[in-house]
Amino acid sequence: MGAPGRINYTIIGDAVNVGQRLEQLGKVVFAEGCETAILVSGATAAELGPEFHPAPAGRHRVKGRAGEIDVFSLGA
């Protein structure tokens, strides 16, 4: 992507889109009383190691997805 003489790194795809939507959702779900919210999808939470303890944050609709996705919070 980009002009031939310019190096431009871009990431695209469903995982990137869902990650961006979860970032925006964190501003809504944890609007007050939390400095930082780290949200992950159910698919990501299922792949985490035992040192992580994802807490359910509900099912949410995100733009670009037909239905709701499971959302989990890390360290909130």
Backbone as CSV, one residue per row, in Angstrom:
resi,resn,N_x,N_y,N_z,CA_x,CA_y,CA_z,C_x,C_y,C_z
1,MET,0.839,-1.173,0.000,0.000,0.000,0.000,0.888,1.241,0.000
2,GLY,0.458,2.278,-0.659,1.206,3.526,-0.675,2.047,3.678,-1.926
3,ALA,2.770,4.776,-1.989,3.615,5.083,-3.141,4.814,4.142,-3.190
4,PRO,5.328,3.831,-4.393,6.444,2.894,-4.520,7.705,3.318,-3.755
5,GLY,7.993,4.600,-3.654,9.193,5.070,-2.980,9.037,5.274,-1.488
6,ARG,7.896,5.000,-0.967,7.631,5.252,0.447,7.230,3.950,1.141
7,ILE,7.850,3.692,2.270,7.496,2.504,3.035,6.336,2.871,3.950
8,ASN,5.263,2.121,3.834,4.071,2.377,4.625,3.566,1.043,5.158
9,TYR,3.592,0.886,6.465,3.132,-0.353,7.071,1.685,-0.179,7.505
10,THR,0.853,-1.093,7.091,-0.566,-1.040,7.414,-1.031,-2.431,7.804
11,ILE,-1.866,-2.487,8.823,-2.483,-3.759,9.172,-3.967,-3.656,8.876
12,ILE,-4.501,-4.716,8.315,-5.914,-4.744,7.969,-6.478,-6.106,8.329
13,GLY,-7.769,-6.186,8.433,-8.411,-7.468,8.679,-9.414,-7.403,9.808
14,ASP,-10.130,-8.503,9.981,-11.198,-8.576,10.975,-10.682,-8.375,12.393
15,ALA,-9.560,-9.007,12.745,-9.031,-8.883,14.112,-8.676,-7.437,14.441
16,VAL,-8.133,-6.723,13.472,-7.781,-5.317,13.677,-9.046,-4.489,13.875
17,ASN,-10.066,-4.756,13.071,-11.325,-4.020,13.191,-11.989,-4.270,14.542
18,VAL,-12.037,-5.528,14.972,-12.643,-5.850,16.264,-11.847,-5.192,17.390
19,GLY,-10.523,-5.218,17.314,-9.689,-4.572,18.328,-9.982,-3.089,18.456
20,GLN,-10.147,-2.413,17.333,-10.456,-0.980,17.352,-11.835,-0.739,17.949
21,ARG,-12.791,-1.594,17.615,-14.149,-1.447,18.172,-14.145,-1.686,19.681
22,LEU,-13.336,-2.634,20.154,-13.245,-2.885,21.595,-12.597,-1.704,22.312
23,GLU,-11.634,-1.065,21.666,-11.029,0.130,22.254,-12.091,1.205,22.467
24,GLN,-12.921,1.436,21.462,-13.992,2.424,21.576,-15.024,2.006,22.623
25,LEU,-15.349,0.722,22.677,-16.312,0.215,23.647,-15.815,0.435,25.072
26,GLY,-14.516,0.326,25.288,-13.951,0.550,26.619,-14.252,1.935,27.155
27,LYS,-14.350,2.913,26.272,-14.666,4.282,26.681,-16.111,4.402,27.153
28,VAL,-16.970,3.493,26.695,-18.380,3.507,27.081,-18.611,2.638,28.315
29,VAL,-18.077,1.420,28.296,-18.292,0.462,29.381,-17.668,0.957,30.683
30,PHE,-16.485,1.554,30.594,-15.772,2.022,31.777,-15.621,3.538,31.738
31,ALA,-16.710,4.234,31.473,-16.663,5.687,31.322,-16.240,6.392,32.605
32,GLU,-16.629,5.862,33.752,-16.302,6.513,35.020,-15.603,5.532,35.952
33,GLY,-14.661,6.039,36.734,-14.046,5.247,37.784,-12.950,4.296,37.349
34,CYS,-12.498,4.379,36.116,-11.447,3.483,35.653,-10.557,4.245,34.685
35,GLU,-9.275,4.336,35.004,-8.358,5.057,34.125,-8.110,4.305,32.828
36,THR,-7.935,2.986,32.916,-7.608,2.198,31.738,-8.457,0.941,31.708
37,ALA,-9.078,0.694,30.574,-9.849,-0.529,30.382,-9.206,-1.321,29.257
38,ILE,-8.894,-2.571,29.520,-8.375,-3.453,28.482,-9.458,-4.482,28.213
39,LEU,-10.055,-4.389,27.039,-11.110,-5.315,26.658,-10.594,-6.251,25.577
40,VAL,-11.001,-7.508,25.667,-10.642,-8.498,24.651,-11.895,-9.271,24.272
41,SER,-11.870,-9.837,23.086,-12.996,-10.649,22.633,-12.958,-12.008,23.325
42,GLY,-14.060,-12.724,23.225,-14.118,-14.067,23.784,-13.087,-14.987,23.155
43,ALA,-12.847,-14.818,21.851,-11.854,-15.649,21.161,-10.456,-15.406,21.722
44,THR,-10.123,-14.156,21.994,-8.814,-13.835,22.566,-8.724,-14.327,24.001
45,ALA,-9.785,-14.126,24.781,-9.795,-14.567,26.178,-9.562,-16.072,26.277
46,ALA,-10.101,-16.831,25.326,-9.947,-18.288,25.339,-8.506,-18.717,25.095
47,GLU,-7.709,-17.861,24.468,-6.319,-18.192,24.144,-5.322,-17.705,25.196
48,LEU,-5.780,-16.965,26.202,-4.876,-16.413,27.211,-4.328,-17.497,28.124
49,GLY,-3.130,-17.265,28.632,-2.504,-18.201,29.556,-3.119,-18.107,30.942
50,PRO,-2.713,-19.007,31.841,-3.300,-19.075,33.182,-2.983,-17.865,34.060
51,GLU,-1.990,-17.063,33.687,-1.663,-15.886,34.496,-2.652,-14.734,34.295
52,PHE,-3.496,-14.849,33.283,-4.516,-13.831,33.033,-5.844,-14.297,33.608
53,HIS,-6.629,-13.355,34.073,-7.930,-13.671,34.663,-8.991,-12.765,34.048
54,PRO,-9.442,-13.084,32.828,-10.435,-12.232,32.181,-11.775,-12.270,32.915
55,ALA,-12.346,-11.085,33.127,-13.651,-10.973,33.780,-14.707,-10.674,32.715
56,PRO,-15.815,-11.385,32.722,-16.858,-11.125,31.730,-17.342,-9.675,31.793
57,ALA,-17.459,-9.045,30.632,-17.960,-7.668,30.541,-19.233,-7.624,29.705
58,GLY,-19.842,-8.791,29.469,-21.113,-8.852,28.757,-20.970,-9.148,27.280
59,ARG,-22.117,-9.216,26.632,-22.167,-9.392,25.177,-22.497,-8.032,24.585
60,HIS,-21.762,-7.663,23.547,-21.937,-6.337,22.959,-21.955,-6.425,21.446
61,ARG,-22.696,-5.507,20.849,-22.688,-5.359,19.394,-21.542,-4.434,19.029
62,VAL,-20.796,-4.804,18.015,-19.745,-3.939,17.499,-19.953,-3.776,16.002
63,LYS,-19.639,-2.607,15.513,-19.815,-2.301,14.100,-19.008,-3.285,13.252
64,GLY,-19.624,-3.760,12.185,-18.952,-4.681,11.284,-19.211,-6.144,11.589
65,ARG,-19.925,-6.422,12.669,-20.270,-7.795,13.039,-21.783,-7.952,12.997
66,ALA,-22.248,-9.098,12.530,-23.683,-9.334,12.398,-24.371,-9.462,13.751
67,GLY,-23.705,-10.066,14.717,-24.324,-10.272,16.026,-23.451,-9.727,17.137
68,GLU,-23.824,-10.076,18.353,-23.059,-9.641,19.515,-21.831,-10.531,19.698
69,ILE,-20.809,-9.983,20.361,-19.626,-10.773,20.689,-19.446,-10.769,22.204
70,ASP,-18.854,-11.837,22.723,-18.514,-11.892,24.142,-17.314,-10.989,24.370
71,VAL,-17.397,-10.173,25.429,-16.325,-9.232,25.744,-15.857,-9.500,27.169
72,PHE,-14.540,-9.446,27.360,-13.937,-9.662,28.668,-13.012,-8.505,28.996
73,SER,-12.875,-8.234,30.292,-12.001,-7.172,30.775,-10.783,-7.800,31.441
74,LEU,-9.628,-7.178,31.252,-8.400,-7.635,31.903,-7.942,-6.584,32.899
75,GLY,-7.778,-6.968,34.131,-7.189,-6.104,35.144,-7.963,-4.868,35.518
76,ALA,-9.247,-4.827,35.280,-10.028,-3.636,35.635,-10.544,-3.739,37.042
